[in-house]
Amino acid sequence: MDYNNLPDKRHSEPSGDAKPQIFRTLRNIDLNLLTIFEAVYVHKGIVNAAKILNLTPSAISQSIQKLRAIFPDPLFIRKGQGVTPTAYATHLHEYISQGLESILGALDLTGSYDKQRTITIGTTPSVGALLMPQIYHAIKQYAPQLLIRNIPVNDAEMQLGQFQTDLIVDANNLNARALSHNLLFADPLVLICRKNHPALNQPATAENLRPYEQTLLIIEGPSMNSLRQRLNEIFIERPVSFSSYNMFTTAALVGSSDLLGIMPARMFTLLRNCWPLEQIPFAPLNAETVEISLYYNKLSLRDPVLENVINVIRQAF
């Protein structure tokens, strides 16, 4: 390989905005050449690289010549039976090797590539606060290299159907044919109030509870219609003076007023550590439950990494 026989002209690009410049530069580079560069660099010779890539030494030499037309450096210099990289080639190797590793990680089809990957999980704020710590620790124990990203649920069926999120954990029942789910747990509903609330000093009957104003948790989705109807039958003509989509807001208000509230038992256990809340034992309400399920696109099971994550989350609950 004659490093003195360098091309007279090298590819140059006109100045312009950064991103268009990047695309123009990449368009003039055959990315397969970077693979050949790495093979020659790692295996310290054209013959060895040719064996690894199942190419002829002549093809490898021609590829190196093409790279010399792009970069202002000979890249490799003959040394004995092999070649030694220039300082510039060593500089390139640091970036190219990282880039190729990132690409391999992104294109991992077997789940065996031990590199970072982000798993996106959609939840409401309350479900996220309740379950994400347990989900995070379970996934990290299975695959420490995985990164977890938690996003809000806006339109669960659309987010999963269009692969905008990998998984969704929610109380709503998603019925789209493209989706599948696993029930994580069913949580009973509880009636809550602030500490030292006057309702705690008398039997918890519908009649005794009627004078106290209540909060209403706004739950979207047709699957919750039957639950809302049953709650209205339990608390006939209940006076609702505050409604919110956010359980944290509800807990904060109940903890500082005479309002009564309804929430799942596990959420109450979590939030009572933040606000002075008490549970009012009320059997008719405690018989009602909210089911929390893990939802995913059926096609996601073709991804071994995601399939294993789904199984890990199921086993955690």
N, C-alpha and C positions, 0 to 999 in steps of 0.2 A: 504494500500500500504506500504510494508515494505522496506524502503529505505536502511536498513542495509544488505538486501539480494541482494547484487549486484553481477553481473557475475564476475567470476574470470578472464576471458579473455576479452579483448576489441579488436575491429577491429584496426589493425595498418597497415600502408602503408609504403612500402619502399621509401627511398628518391629518388628524381629524379628531372627533370625539373618541374617548377611550373605548367604549363598547363596540362601535363599528370597526375600530382599528383591530380589536381582538378577533372579531369574526373574519375580517379580511386576511389577517395573518394565518389563522387556523385553516382557512380555505386553501391556502397555498402549501399546507403541510399535510402529507399523507401520514395519518396517525399510526399506520403500520410501521413507519420508519422509526418511531419512538420505541416500539417493541424490539425492533432489531438493534437499535442503539443500546437498550438495556441488556439484551442478550450478549452483545459484544463486550460491554462494560463488565458485567458480572462474571462471564466465563473467560475473559481476558484473551480473546482471540476470535478470528473470523471462522476458522475451521470448527472450533467448539460450538460457536453460536449457530453455525449452519446445521450441525448435528441436532442440536436442541430444537431448532425451529423446523427441521426437515426441509431445509433449503440447500441450494448449492453455494459453495464459497464465493463463486462469481456473483450470485445474486446478492449476497451479503455485502460484498465490496461495492457493487453498484449502488446499493442503498446508502452506504456510508458516504459515497461521493455525492449523492443527492442531499444528504444532511449538510455536507460541507458547503453546498450552494445556498443553504439557508442560514447557517450559523457562521460567524466570522472567525472560524477556528478550524484547524485540521482534526480536532477531536481525539484521534488515536494515532500513535506513532509506533512504528515497528520496533520490537525489542525481542531479540532471539527468535523463538518459534511463535511468539504471540505478539500482542500489542499492549501498549501502556496508555492510559487515558491522559489527556492534557489536563491542566488545572481547570480550564473552561468546561471540559467534559465532566469532571468531577462535580463542578457546580451544577451543571445540567442534571446529572444523575440524581442529586438530592431532591430536585423538584419533580423530575419525571417519575421516579420510583414512588413518590408519595401520590402522584396523580394516578398512576396505574393501580396502586393498591386501593385507592378510593373508588375507582371504576369497578374493580373486581368485587369490592364490597357491595356496591350498588347493584351489580348484576348477579349477585350470588343466587343461584337457582337451587342449590342443594342444602343451604342452611349450615354449611360446614366452614364457611369463611369466618375466621375469628377476628372480625373487625367491627368497628362501631356501626350501628344502624339505629335510626330513630323509629320508635313505635308510637303512633299517635292514637290517643284514647280520648274520646269525647265524653264529657259528663256535665251535669248541672253543677253549680258551685257547691251546693250542699252534699250531693252524692260524691263529688270529688274530695271534699274535706273528710268525708266519712270513710271512703274506700280506697282512695289513691295511696295512702301510706301502706296499707296491706298489699295492694297490687304491686306497688313499687318494690317492696322488699322481696316479694315472691319472684318477680321477674329478675331482679338483680341476683338472687341466689341461684337461679337457673342459668342466666347468661349475663355476667357482670359487664360485658362490653356494650350491651344494648342501652340506648338512651330513651328516656320516656318523655313524651310531650303531651300535655293535657290541654285540650281546647274546649270551648263551650259548645253545647248542643243547640243548634239553631233549627235545622230541619234534618232530623236523624236519618230518615229514609233516603233523602237526597245525598247527605254527606257520605253514607255508606254505599249507596248505589253508584255514586260517581267517584268512589275511592278517595274522597277528601279526608277521610279518617280511617284508620285501620279497625278500630273497635269503638263501641259505644256502650256505656253502662248506664241504664236508665230504668225508671219505673213505668214508663209508657209501654204499651204493647204495640210493637211494630209488626205489621202484617204483610209487608211487601214480599213477593214470591222470591226475590233474589236474595233475601236475608235469611239468616238462621240465628238461633239464640240458645243460650243455656241459662237456666234459672240459677242464680247464685244463692239467694235466700228470700224468705218471706218474713216480713217484720210486722208485728202487731202495732196498731195505732194506740196512742196513749193521750190522755187529757192532761194538760199541764197548766200550772199557775205559778205565781211568785211564791217565795217562802212567806209563811205567816199569812197566807190568803184566808179570808173569812170562810171560804167554801170548804176549807180543810177541817173546820170545826163542826160540820154537820154531815149526815149521811149523803153520799153522792147519788142522788136521784135526779131524774130529768126535771122534776118539779123544783127541787132545791137549786138546781143549776141555772134555771131559766132566767132569773133576775140579772145574771152576770153577762155583760157583753163579751163577745168572742171575736177572735181573729179568723180570717179565712185565707187559706193558702191557695193561690191561683195555680191550678194544675191544668196545663193545656193537653189536648189530645182526647179523641173520642173514647179511648179505652178507659178513661177515668169517669165517664158519665155514670156508670152504674154505681161506682163507689160514692160519688157525690150525692146520688139519689138516696142511697142507704144512710149516709150521714144526715141528710135532711130529715129522714124518717126517725132517726135516733134523737136528734135535737129538733123537735117540731117548733117551727117559728122562732128559731134561735136568733137573737139580736146580734148581727154582725156590724161592728163599727170600724173595723180595720181589715183591709185585705192587702196581700203582698205576694209576689212571686218568689220571695227570698226567705228561706227559713231562718237565716241569721237575723234578719230584721225583725221577724216575728218573735224570735226568742228574746231579743233585746227589749222589745216593747212589753212582752208578757212579764219579763223579769222586773219591770219598773212601773207596773200598773196593776189594776184589778181585772184586766182582760184574761180570758181563758184561751188556750190554744190547743191545736191538734197536730201531732207529728208522729213519725215512726219511733219506736222504742229506742233503736240504736242511735238515732239522731238526738233524742232527748238525753241519752247517757253521755253523748259527746258534748252537747251544748250546756248541760248543767254545770260543767266545769268552767264555763265562761260567764254565765249569768245565774242569779239566785233562783233557780227553778225547782219546782216540786211536781210530783205526779199525783193526780187525783184518781184513785182506783175507780174505774167505771166499766163494769163487765160488758155492757152492750158495745162499747167502742173498742174494747180490747179484743173482741172477737173478730174485728175487721183487720185485714192485713194488706200490706203493700208489697208487691213482688218486685225485686230488683234483679234484672237480667243482663247478661252480657250478649250484645248483638254484634254481628259481623256479616260481611258479604260472603255468600257461599263460595264464590271463586277464591276467596282468601285462603281456603284450605289447600289450594294448590301451592301455596308458599309454605315450605316446611318450617321456616323460622316463625311465621305468624301462627301456624297450626300449633307449634309447641308452646307459644306464649298463651294461646287460648286454653290449652290443657293445663298449663301452670296456674292460670287464674282460676279455672274451675276447681282445681284441687285445693287452692288456698281457701276456698269457702266451703 
